[in-house]
């Protein structure tokens, strides 16, 4: 049982996830500190509160509502989300887009039914593989596959 647990822990994606969570936690602490030290006091000054906006609260009867803490947490979350999006998500999407391989067009991917036996056959087929009757290939499929007369592509030899 312990060997299975050891294999699970030492798997690459689990270790990477643990490191990512630790780095994310440290990054959140930095953003929260920045938000409390600079952003929240600036909002407090702009709205007329003195100093730290996170201390803002109102009372209804004996119940105290510290709405400034909620606003400070929302600001910290928004800053964290924006930084992570623009520093990690957008660049990674561009890298993945750059290295994404275009899928080669498979001439057999477009299908149609045989007019004699109604079996599914490739649109470029000139003979049904099921009933062996001759069929007329679909001209659009031949053009896409580069097999039609006058097509720019020459099919690769197999």
N, C-alpha and C positions, 0 to 999 in steps of 0.2 A: 504494500500500500504506500509506503514512503517513497519507493522508487518512482511510482506514478506521479506523486506530488512533486518530486524533484524534477522529473521530466517536464511537468507542466510549468513550474517556476522558471526553469532554465530555457524554455522556449523563447525564441527571439522576440516575438510580438508581445509577450507578457512583460518582459524586461523593458522593452521600448515604451509600453504603455505606462509602466510605473515611473520611468524617468520623465515621461511627458507630464504625468500628474504632478510630480514633484516640482518640475520647472514651472508648470502652470500655476501651482500654489504660490511659489515665490514671486512670480510675475504679478499675480493678483495682489499680493501684499505690497509690492512696489506701487502699483496703480492706486490702491486704496490709500497708501501714505501720501502719494502725490495729490490725490483728490482732496484728502483732509487738510493737507498743508497749504495748497494753493487755490484749487478750484472752489472749494466750499467757502473759504473766507472772501474770495472775490464775489461770489454770488451774494453772500451776506452783505457786503459793502454796496453792491448794486441795488439790493432790495431794501436797504435802509436798516438792516439788522446790524448790530455791532459785533464785529469779529466773526466768530465761527458760526456759520449758518446751521450746522448740525445740532446746535443747542436749541434751535427754534422748536417751540411746543405751544400747545394750547390746552386748556382744561375745560372739562364739562363736569361740573360738580366736583367730586373728589378724584375723578379719573383724568390722568394726564396723557395726552397724545403727542409724542415726540416726532412730529412729521419731518423735522429737519434730518433725523437719522435716515428715514426712508428716502428722502431726496438725495442725501449724500451717497447712500448705497446704490441708488439708481444711476447717479452720475458716474460712480466708480465702475458699475457694470457696463455702461455705455462706452466709457473710455476703453475698458478692457476689450470689449467686443470690436470696437473700431480698429484698435491697434492690431489685434490678432487677425482681423479680416484683411487689412491693408498690408501688413507685414508678412503674413504667412499664406492666407488663402489665395489672394490674387496672384502673387508670384508663383505659387505652386500650380495654379491652374494654367498659367502661361507656360511654365516648363512642361507640364503634361501635354498641353496643346502642341508645343513645338516638337516633342518627341513622339507624338502619336503617329502610328503608321496608318496610312490609308489602306483600307481593305481593298484587295484586288477584287474586281468584279468577276463573279463566278458565272460563266455562261450557262451553267445548268441550274442556276437558282430560280430563274423565271419558269413557271410551270404552266401547262395547259392539259386538257383532256384529249385523248385519242378519239377521233370521230367514229371509229369502228367498235372498240371494246370499252371505251370510256375510262380507261386507266390513266393515271396521271403520268405525263411524260414531260421532258424538258421542251421548252418552246422552240429550241433550235434543232430538235430532232427531225430527221427526214424519214425515219422508220420507227414504228412503235416497238419497244422492247418486249411487250407482252404478247401481242398478236402478230407481230412482224409485218403489218400492213404499211404500205408507203403513205406518208403524210407530208403535207406541204409545211415547211418550217415558217414560223412567224417572222416576217421581214424586220420588224422593229427589234426583235430579239437577236436576229443575225447581225444587225447594225451595231447593237450594244456590245456584242461579243467580238465584233471585228471580223466576222466571217462572211459578210455580204460583199458582192462585187462592188468595188469603189470604196470600201471601208478603209480608213487610215491605218488601222492596226493589223498586224499580221500575227495570227495565233502562234503561240510557242509550240514547238514539236514536243510530243510526249513520248 
